[in-house]
Amino acid sequence: MRLRWLALALGMAAVLAVAVLLQWGGLLRDKVLVIGVLNHGIIAEQSLEGFKAGLAEYGYPEGQKVVYHYRGPLTGQALEAEARRLAEMKPDLLLALSTPSAKAGMEVAKTAGIPLVFAPASDPVGSGLADSLGRPGRNATGVTFGVQEPLRLQWLKTLVPGIRAVAVPFNPDDLSPRLSVDRVKPVANDLGIRLDLLHVRSAQDLDDTLKTLPADIDAIFIPTDALVASNLSRILLTAMERGIPISAVERNSVAKGALMTYGFELRALGRQGARIAAQILAGTPAGDLPVETAEFRLSVNLDTALRLNLSIPEDILRQADVIRTGGGGYAR
């Protein structure tokens, strides 16, 4: 009798244990994940939009399976302070929307054991975010936009053959535009183009610089600079007043009135980052996933070209993503 009662008790205990495990497994499946988001420039919020849409397609809709804690746009010490605060929340993943954001979040994420995805970052190896593109390590990976500047300047010269002097506003405290400028210098020299390198550290700096732009500037070349790209409207106004073209970093800026880009589309880049994040959330170590490169496309705003009295050859239009904005080429 005692053995029978013992067997019954053990059986009931086993059933209870299985029930608890099943319930715990259900809780794990139903857990709402937390993603911390660090942003340096407002333009990168387009990447976040793409990331959220992409992650929802992978089974993580916002508000149901995942919540986002967004911090930005921020710079300098404020960016570093918010990175620490996000790490203290122990999120399941940290999303960095620029090179400065990734650098600010890298150490705190590593210390706290939080995987980090950058979308995008410039030169992840050179900026210390990855050991290599193929196997980044450091519990971090993401999307880089690779090298676009040389071809972008060449395309600008093709579209506007008469350019001789090009203004390049950039933040010298940010590694990404410094790399961008270094890449474009040799090509400018080969093309016989003078680059006017204009240091700007704030929106006010940019305003002041644009007001004193040299009279002989033929075009404005925007590098991979979150500060400058986030203040596109100021640059568009100057370009419209001066009747000069803008070469922008990404497609949405062309949709707003820049003449051209040979670059990426931020929402698509965000979706690319979401696919990487989904693999991490499913259990793959971030450092084992290769850094991916964003897809580049030639984009041309035909209305801006018409306003500038530029004739774009048909063979180029066939290669390009042609954008029409109406209203003379500048989106309001």
C-alpha positions as CSV (number, residue, x, y, z in Angstrom):
1,M,0.0,0.0,0.0
2,R,2.8,2.4,1.0
3,L,4.6,1.7,-2.3
4,R,1.4,2.4,-4.2
5,W,0.9,5.7,-2.5
6,L,4.6,6.5,-3.1
7,A,4.2,5.7,-6.8
8,L,1.1,7.8,-7.0
9,A,2.8,10.7,-5.2
10,L,5.7,10.6,-7.5
11,G,3.5,10.4,-10.5
12,M,1.6,13.5,-9.4
13,A,4.8,15.3,-8.7
14,A,6.0,14.5,-12.3
15,V,2.7,15.7,-13.7
16,L,3.0,19.0,-11.8
17,A,6.6,19.4,-12.9
18,V,5.7,18.9,-16.5
19,A,2.8,21.4,-16.1
20,V,5.2,23.9,-14.6
21,L,7.7,23.5,-17.4
22,L,5.0,23.8,-20.0
23,Q,3.7,27.0,-18.3
24,W,7.2,28.4,-18.1
25,G,7.8,27.6,-21.8
26,G,4.6,29.4,-22.6
27,L,5.7,32.4,-20.6
28,L,9.0,32.4,-22.5
29,R,7.2,32.3,-25.8
30,D,4.8,35.0,-24.7
31,K,7.5,37.3,-23.2
32,V,7.4,40.8,-24.4
33,L,10.9,41.7,-25.5
34,V,12.6,45.1,-24.9
35,I,14.7,46.9,-27.4
36,G,16.7,50.0,-26.5
37,V,17.2,52.5,-29.3
38,L,20.0,55.1,-29.5
39,N,19.9,57.8,-32.1
40,H,22.3,60.6,-33.0
41,G,20.5,62.3,-35.9
42,I,16.8,62.7,-36.7
43,I,17.3,61.5,-40.2
44,A,18.1,58.0,-38.9
45,E,14.5,57.7,-37.5
46,Q,13.7,56.5,-41.0
47,S,15.9,53.5,-40.3
48,L,14.0,52.8,-37.1
49,E,10.7,52.9,-39.1
50,G,12.0,50.2,-41.4
51,F,13.4,48.2,-38.5
52,K,10.1,48.1,-36.7
53,A,8.2,47.2,-39.9
54,G,10.8,44.5,-40.7
55,L,10.8,43.0,-37.2
56,A,7.0,42.9,-37.2
57,E,7.2,40.7,-40.3
58,Y,9.5,38.4,-38.5
59,G,6.9,37.9,-35.7
60,Y,7.7,40.8,-33.4
61,P,5.0,43.4,-33.8
62,E,5.5,46.5,-31.7
63,G,3.3,46.6,-28.6
64,Q,2.6,42.9,-28.7
65,K,5.9,41.0,-28.8
66,V,8.3,43.9,-28.4
67,V,8.5,47.4,-26.9
68,Y,11.0,50.0,-27.9
69,H,12.7,52.5,-25.6
70,Y,13.9,55.3,-27.8
71,R,16.5,57.8,-26.9
72,G,17.4,60.6,-29.3
73,P,18.4,62.5,-31.3
74,L,21.4,63.0,-28.9
75,T,25.0,64.0,-29.1
76,G,28.2,63.8,-27.1
77,Q,27.9,63.1,-23.3
78,A,24.1,63.0,-23.5
79,L,24.3,60.1,-25.9
80,E,26.7,58.3,-23.7
81,A,24.6,58.9,-20.6
82,E,21.4,57.5,-22.3
83,A,23.4,54.5,-23.4
84,R,24.2,53.8,-19.8
85,R,20.6,54.2,-18.7
86,L,19.4,51.9,-21.5
87,A,21.9,49.3,-20.4
88,E,20.7,49.5,-16.8
89,M,17.2,48.5,-18.1
90,K,18.7,45.2,-19.3
91,P,17.0,45.2,-22.7
92,D,17.1,42.1,-24.9
93,L,18.8,44.1,-27.7
94,L,20.3,47.5,-28.2
95,L,19.8,49.2,-31.6
96,A,22.2,51.9,-32.6
97,L,21.1,54.2,-35.5
98,S,24.5,55.7,-36.4
99,T,28.2,55.3,-35.9
100,P,28.3,57.7,-32.9
101,S,25.3,55.9,-31.4
102,A,27.0,52.5,-31.8
103,K,30.2,53.8,-30.3
104,A,28.4,55.2,-27.3
105,G,26.5,52.0,-26.7
106,M,29.3,49.5,-27.5
107,E,31.1,49.3,-24.1
108,V,28.0,49.5,-21.9
109,A,26.3,46.8,-24.0
110,K,29.4,44.6,-23.9
111,T,29.7,45.0,-20.1
112,A,26.0,44.2,-19.6
113,G,26.0,41.3,-22.0
114,I,23.5,43.0,-24.3
115,P,23.7,42.3,-28.1
116,L,24.0,45.4,-30.2
117,V,22.8,45.9,-33.8
118,F,24.0,49.0,-35.7
119,A,21.9,50.2,-38.6
120,P,23.9,51.8,-40.0
121,A,27.5,52.4,-39.1
122,S,30.4,53.6,-41.1
123,D,33.5,51.4,-41.3
124,P,32.7,49.1,-38.4
125,V,36.2,47.7,-38.2
126,G,38.0,51.0,-38.4
127,S,35.6,52.5,-35.8
128,G,36.2,49.7,-33.4
129,L,32.7,48.1,-33.6
130,A,33.8,44.8,-35.2
131,D,36.9,42.6,-35.4
132,S,36.1,41.9,-39.0
133,L,33.1,42.2,-41.3
134,G,32.8,38.4,-41.7
135,R,33.0,37.6,-38.0
136,P,32.5,40.8,-36.0
137,G,32.7,39.4,-32.5
138,R,32.2,41.8,-29.6
139,N,28.5,40.8,-29.3
140,A,27.7,43.3,-32.0
141,T,26.8,43.3,-35.7
142,G,24.6,45.2,-38.2
143,V,24.6,47.0,-41.5
144,T,27.2,49.3,-42.9
145,F,26.8,51.5,-46.0
146,G,30.3,50.7,-47.3
147,V,32.1,53.1,-49.6
148,Q,29.8,55.3,-51.7
149,E,31.6,58.6,-51.9
150,P,34.0,58.1,-54.9
151,L,31.3,56.9,-57.3
152,R,28.8,59.4,-56.0
153,L,31.1,62.3,-56.8
154,Q,31.8,60.7,-60.2
155,W,28.0,60.5,-60.9
156,L,27.6,64.1,-59.8
157,K,30.3,65.2,-62.3
158,T,28.6,63.2,-65.0
159,L,25.3,64.8,-64.3
160,V,26.8,68.3,-63.9
161,P,29.9,68.3,-66.1
162,G,30.8,72.0,-65.4
163,I,31.3,71.7,-61.7
164,R,34.7,73.0,-60.5
165,A,34.2,73.8,-56.8
166,V,32.1,71.7,-54.3
167,A,31.2,72.5,-50.7
168,V,31.4,69.7,-48.2
169,P,29.9,70.6,-44.8
170,F,30.7,68.1,-42.1
171,N,31.2,67.6,-38.4
172,P,34.9,67.0,-37.8
173,D,34.2,65.4,-34.4
174,D,32.3,62.6,-36.0
175,L,34.4,59.7,-37.4
176,S,31.9,58.8,-40.1
177,P,32.1,62.1,-42.1
178,R,35.8,62.3,-41.6
179,L,36.1,58.9,-43.3
180,S,33.7,60.1,-46.0
181,V,35.8,63.2,-46.7
182,D,39.0,61.1,-46.9
183,R,37.4,58.8,-49.4
184,V,36.3,61.6,-51.7
185,K,39.5,63.7,-51.7
186,P,41.5,61.6,-54.2
187,V,38.5,61.3,-56.7
188,A,38.0,65.1,-56.5
189,N,41.6,65.6,-57.3
190,D,41.4,63.3,-60.3
191,L,38.3,65.0,-61.6
192,G,39.8,68.5,-61.2
193,I,37.3,69.5,-58.5
194,R,38.2,71.8,-55.6
195,L,36.6,70.7,-52.3
196,D,35.7,73.4,-49.8
197,L,35.7,71.5,-46.5
198,L,33.4,73.3,-44.1
199,H,33.5,72.4,-40.4
200,V,30.1,72.4,-38.6
201,R,29.4,71.2,-35.1
202,S,25.8,72.3,-34.7
203,A,22.7,73.3,-36.7
204,Q,23.6,77.0,-36.0
205,D,27.1,76.4,-37.3
206,L,25.6,75.0,-40.5
207,D,23.3,78.0,-40.8
208,D,26.2,80.4,-40.4
209,T,28.4,78.4,-42.9
210,L,25.7,78.4,-45.6
211,K,25.2,82.1,-45.3
212,T,28.9,82.7,-46.1
213,L,29.3,80.0,-48.8
214,P,31.9,81.1,-51.4
215,A,30.3,82.6,-54.5
216,D,32.1,80.2,-56.8
217,I,30.6,77.0,-55.3
218,D,29.0,74.9,-58.0
219,A,27.5,72.1,-55.9
220,I,27.1,70.8,-52.3
221,F,28.2,67.3,-51.4
222,I,26.7,65.9,-48.2
223,P,28.9,63.3,-46.6
224,T,27.7,60.4,-44.3
225,D,27.1,62.9,-41.5
226,A,24.0,62.5,-39.3
227,L,24.1,66.2,-38.2
228,V,24.4,67.6,-41.7
229,A,21.9,65.1,-43.3
230,S,19.4,65.8,-40.5
231,N,19.4,69.5,-41.4
232,L,18.8,69.0,-45.1
233,S,16.0,71.6,-45.3
234,R,18.6,74.3,-44.5
235,I,20.9,73.1,-47.3
236,L,18.0,72.8,-49.8
237,L,17.0,76.4,-49.1
238,T,20.6,77.6,-49.9
239,A,20.8,75.4,-53.0
240,M,17.5,76.8,-54.3
241,E,18.6,80.4,-53.7
242,R,22.0,79.8,-55.4
243,G,20.8,77.5,-58.2
244,I,23.2,74.7,-57.4
245,P,22.8,71.0,-57.1
246,I,23.1,68.8,-54.0
247,S,24.5,65.3,-53.9
248,A,23.0,63.6,-50.9
249,V,23.7,60.4,-48.9
250,E,20.4,58.5,-49.3
251,R,17.3,58.3,-51.5
252,N,14.8,60.1,-49.2
253,S,16.9,63.3,-49.4
254,V,16.6,63.1,-53.2
255,A,12.8,62.8,-52.8
256,K,13.0,66.0,-50.8
257,G,14.8,67.9,-53.5
258,A,18.5,67.0,-53.7
259,L,19.6,66.3,-57.3
260,M,21.1,62.9,-56.8
261,T,22.6,60.2,-54.7
262,Y,24.4,57.0,-55.3
263,G,23.5,55.5,-52.0
264,F,21.1,53.6,-49.8
265,E,17.5,54.0,-48.7
266,L,17.2,54.2,-44.9
267,R,14.0,52.3,-44.5
268,A,15.3,49.4,-46.5
269,L,18.5,49.5,-44.5
270,G,16.4,49.4,-41.3
271,R,14.6,46.3,-42.6
272,Q,18.0,44.7,-43.3
273,G,18.9,45.4,-39.7
274,A,15.6,43.8,-38.5
275,R,16.5,40.6,-40.3
276,I,19.8,40.5,-38.4
277,A,18.0,41.3,-35.1
278,A,15.5,38.5,-35.6
279,Q,18.3,36.0,-35.8
280,I,19.8,37.3,-32.6
281,L,16.5,37.2,-30.8
282,A,16.1,33.6,-31.9
283,G,19.4,32.7,-30.2
284,T,22.2,33.4,-32.7
285,P,25.1,35.3,-31.0
286,A,25.4,38.7,-32.5
287,G,29.2,38.4,-33.0
288,D,28.7,35.3,-35.2
289,L,26.6,37.1,-37.7
290,P,28.5,38.9,-40.6
291,V,28.1,42.6,-41.0
292,E,26.0,43.3,-44.1
293,T,26.4,46.1,-46.6
294,A,23.5,48.2,-47.6
295,E,22.4,48.1,-51.3
296,F,23.4,51.2,-53.3
297,R,21.3,52.7,-56.1
298,L,21.6,55.8,-58.3
299,S,18.6,58.1,-57.7
300,V,17.9,61.3,-59.6
301,N,15.3,63.9,-59.0
302,L,14.2,64.8,-62.5
303,D,12.2,67.9,-61.4
304,T,15.3,69.3,-59.6
305,A,17.3,68.6,-62.8
306,L,14.8,70.5,-64.9
307,R,14.8,73.5,-62.4
308,L,18.6,73.6,-62.7
309,N,18.4,73.4,-66.5
310,L,20.2,70.1,-66.6
311,S,19.6,67.6,-69.3
312,I,20.0,64.0,-68.0
313,P,21.0,61.5,-70.8
314,E,18.5,58.7,-71.4
315,D,21.1,56.0,-70.8
316,I,21.6,57.4,-67.2
317,L,17.9,57.6,-66.6
318,R,17.5,54.0,-67.6
319,Q,20.0,53.1,-64.8
320,A,18.5,55.4,-62.2
321,D,15.6,55.4,-59.8
322,V,13.9,58.5,-61.2
323,I,12.1,60.7,-58.7
324,R,9.4,63.3,-59.5
325,T,8.5,65.7,-56.7
326,G,6.6,68.4,-58.6
327,G,6.7,72.1,-57.5
328,G,9.9,72.8,-59.2
329,G,12.1,70.1,-57.7
330,Y,12.0,70.9,-54.0
331,A,9.7,69.0,-51.7
332,R,8.1,71.2,-49.0
